[in-house]
């Protein structure tokens, strides 16, 4: 290979890695363009006293402003934020819990995704570097009363691929997102919860 072509290729290689978008840059682009979202998810929850994680999966829906739906298929559960309240329905226990959305979401990744407000308003943002072919962001909630102490997000191609959270009790939750659709047309009734008959309701 002629030296000039080798030098050109080497320069392109280094420039592409040098100027690859960081995690915070990809997060900003993702959030700026986000109106709605649909994605399959796998979830693992690690508690301090358990070696094996608790696994679950389902479909996540989001619609700005302030609405989301976590539809768990295994185990069967439903979490709906309708804009003012959050509903958690457990069919196996035949019960529903409901609480104010504004207080429940303070300092959480859900608030980050649905609010549309600048991330830096609620979190301290730092570059988490690159691993597993993704660019990472680390978020520390500014509110000391937040249930989480650390949140990590991973992006590739300006899409959210991973979400990892650690709470004050040492529990770690990890999400992997697949089959991602950005800005699909989602019906409003997807974010409306209708309480089933003969189900106990607990206000928190």
C-alpha positions as CSV (number, residue, x, y, z in Angstrom):
1,X,0.0,0.0,0.0
2,X,1.4,3.4,-0.9
3,X,2.5,5.4,2.2
4,X,0.1,8.3,1.5
5,X,-3.0,6.0,1.5
6,X,-1.8,4.3,4.7
7,X,-1.4,7.7,6.4
8,X,-4.8,8.8,5.2
9,X,-6.5,5.7,6.5
10,X,-4.7,6.0,9.8
11,X,-5.8,9.6,10.2
12,X,-9.4,8.7,9.4
13,X,-9.3,5.9,12.0
14,X,-8.0,8.1,14.8
15,X,-10.3,11.0,13.9
16,X,-13.4,8.8,13.9
17,X,-12.6,7.4,17.4
18,X,-11.5,10.8,18.7
19,X,-14.7,12.6,17.6
20,X,-17.1,9.8,18.3
21,X,-20.1,11.2,20.2
22,X,-19.8,10.9,24.0
23,X,-22.5,9.5,26.2
24,X,-23.8,13.0,27.3
25,X,-23.9,14.1,23.7
26,X,-25.9,11.1,22.6
27,X,-28.2,11.5,25.6
28,X,-28.9,15.1,24.7
29,X,-29.7,14.3,21.1
30,X,-31.9,11.3,22.1
31,X,-33.9,13.5,24.6
32,X,-34.2,16.5,22.3
33,X,-35.8,14.4,19.6
34,X,-38.0,12.3,21.9
35,X,-41.8,12.7,21.8
36,X,-42.8,9.0,22.3
37,X,-41.1,5.6,22.6
38,X,-41.9,1.9,22.4
39,X,-39.3,-0.7,23.4
40,X,-39.1,-4.3,24.6
41,X,-37.1,-4.6,27.8
42,X,-35.4,-7.1,30.0
43,X,-34.9,-6.3,33.6
44,X,-32.6,-7.7,36.3
45,X,-32.8,-6.8,40.0
46,X,-29.9,-7.5,42.3
47,X,-30.5,-7.3,46.0
48,X,-27.6,-7.2,48.5
49,X,-28.5,-10.6,50.0
50,X,-29.2,-12.5,46.7
51,X,-26.6,-13.9,44.4
52,X,-29.0,-14.5,41.5
53,X,-31.0,-11.6,40.0
54,X,-34.7,-11.4,39.8
55,X,-35.6,-11.4,36.1
56,X,-38.5,-9.9,34.3
57,X,-39.4,-8.6,30.9
58,X,-42.1,-6.7,29.0
59,X,-42.8,-3.6,26.9
60,X,-42.1,0.0,27.8
61,X,-44.2,2.9,26.3
62,X,-43.5,6.6,26.8
63,X,-45.4,9.7,25.6
64,X,-44.4,13.2,26.5
65,X,-45.4,15.1,28.5
66,X,-45.4,13.0,31.7
67,X,-46.9,9.6,30.6
68,X,-45.4,6.1,30.5
69,X,-46.4,2.5,30.8
70,X,-44.4,-0.5,31.9
71,X,-46.3,-3.6,30.7
72,X,-44.6,-6.6,32.4
73,X,-45.3,-9.9,30.7
74,X,-43.2,-12.0,33.1
75,X,-44.2,-11.7,35.9
76,X,-47.5,-10.1,35.0
77,X,-47.7,-6.5,36.3
78,X,-48.6,-3.1,35.0
79,X,-47.3,0.4,35.9
80,X,-49.0,3.4,34.4
81,X,-48.2,7.1,34.8
82,X,-51.2,9.0,33.5
83,X,-49.7,12.5,34.0
84,X,-50.8,13.1,37.5
85,X,-50.8,9.7,39.3
86,X,-48.9,6.4,39.0
87,X,-50.8,3.1,39.2
88,X,-49.2,-0.2,40.0
89,X,-51.4,-3.2,39.3
90,X,-50.5,-6.7,40.4
91,X,-53.1,-9.2,39.1
92,X,-51.8,-12.1,41.1
93,X,-52.3,-10.2,44.4
94,X,-55.5,-8.6,43.1
95,X,-54.4,-5.2,44.3
96,X,-53.6,-1.7,42.9
97,X,-51.5,0.9,44.5
98,X,-51.7,4.6,43.5
99,X,-49.6,7.6,44.4
100,X,-48.8,11.1,43.3
101,X,-46.7,11.2,40.2
102,X,-44.7,14.3,41.0
103,X,-43.4,13.0,44.4
104,X,-42.9,9.4,43.2
105,X,-40.7,10.3,40.2
106,X,-38.4,12.8,41.9
107,X,-34.8,12.0,40.9
108,X,-35.7,8.9,38.9
109,X,-34.8,7.9,35.3
110,X,-38.6,8.0,34.4
111,X,-38.7,11.7,35.3
112,X,-35.6,12.3,33.1
113,X,-37.3,10.6,30.1
114,X,-40.8,12.1,30.3
115,X,-40.4,15.6,31.7
116,X,-38.6,17.3,28.8
117,X,-36.7,19.5,31.2
118,X,-32.9,19.8,31.1
119,X,-31.2,16.8,32.6
120,X,-28.7,19.0,34.6
121,X,-31.7,20.5,36.5
122,X,-32.2,17.3,38.4
123,X,-28.9,15.4,38.0
124,X,-25.2,16.0,38.0
125,X,-24.0,14.6,34.6
126,X,-20.7,13.1,33.8
127,X,-19.2,11.1,30.9
128,X,-19.1,7.4,31.8
129,X,-16.7,6.5,28.9
130,X,-17.2,3.6,26.5
131,X,-17.7,-0.1,27.1
132,X,-19.5,-2.9,25.3
133,X,-19.6,-0.8,22.2
134,X,-21.8,1.9,23.9
135,X,-21.2,5.4,25.2
136,X,-22.2,5.8,28.9
137,X,-23.5,8.6,31.0
138,X,-23.4,8.7,34.8
139,X,-26.2,10.7,36.6
140,X,-26.2,11.6,40.3
141,X,-29.5,13.0,41.6
142,X,-29.2,16.5,43.0
143,X,-32.0,15.9,45.5
144,X,-30.6,14.2,48.5
145,X,-34.0,12.6,49.2
146,X,-34.0,10.7,45.9
147,X,-34.4,7.0,46.3
148,X,-31.5,6.5,43.9
149,X,-27.8,7.3,44.5
150,X,-26.5,6.6,41.0
151,X,-27.9,6.1,37.5
152,X,-26.0,4.9,34.4
153,X,-27.3,5.1,30.8
154,X,-25.7,3.6,27.7
155,X,-26.3,4.8,24.2
156,X,-25.4,3.8,20.7
157,X,-26.6,5.4,17.5
158,X,-28.3,8.0,19.7
159,X,-30.6,5.4,21.2
160,X,-30.9,4.4,24.8
161,X,-29.7,0.7,25.1
162,X,-29.1,0.2,28.8
163,X,-30.2,1.7,32.1
164,X,-28.6,0.8,35.4
165,X,-29.8,2.2,38.8
166,X,-28.5,1.8,42.4
167,X,-30.7,2.8,45.3
168,X,-29.9,3.8,48.9
169,X,-30.5,0.2,50.1
170,X,-27.9,-1.3,47.8
171,X,-30.4,-2.7,45.3
172,X,-29.2,-2.6,41.7
173,X,-31.6,-2.7,38.7
174,X,-30.5,-3.2,35.1
175,X,-32.6,-2.7,32.0
176,X,-31.7,-3.8,28.5
177,X,-33.8,-2.2,25.7
178,X,-34.4,-3.8,22.3
179,X,-36.8,-3.4,19.4
180,X,-36.7,0.3,20.0
181,X,-39.2,2.6,18.1
182,X,-38.7,6.3,18.5
183,X,-41.7,8.6,18.1
184,X,-44.3,6.0,17.2
185,X,-48.0,7.1,17.1
186,X,-49.2,5.9,20.5
187,X,-52.9,6.1,21.5
188,X,-53.7,8.2,24.6
189,X,-55.8,5.4,26.2
190,X,-52.6,3.3,26.5
191,X,-51.7,5.6,29.4
192,X,-55.1,5.4,31.1
193,X,-55.6,2.9,33.9
194,X,-59.1,1.5,34.5
195,X,-59.3,-0.2,37.8
196,X,-60.6,-3.8,37.6
197,X,-63.6,-4.7,39.6
198,X,-63.1,-6.4,43.0
199,X,-59.5,-5.2,43.4
200,X,-58.2,-3.6,46.5
201,X,-56.8,-0.1,46.1
202,X,-54.0,1.3,48.3
203,X,-53.2,5.0,48.3
204,X,-49.6,5.8,49.1
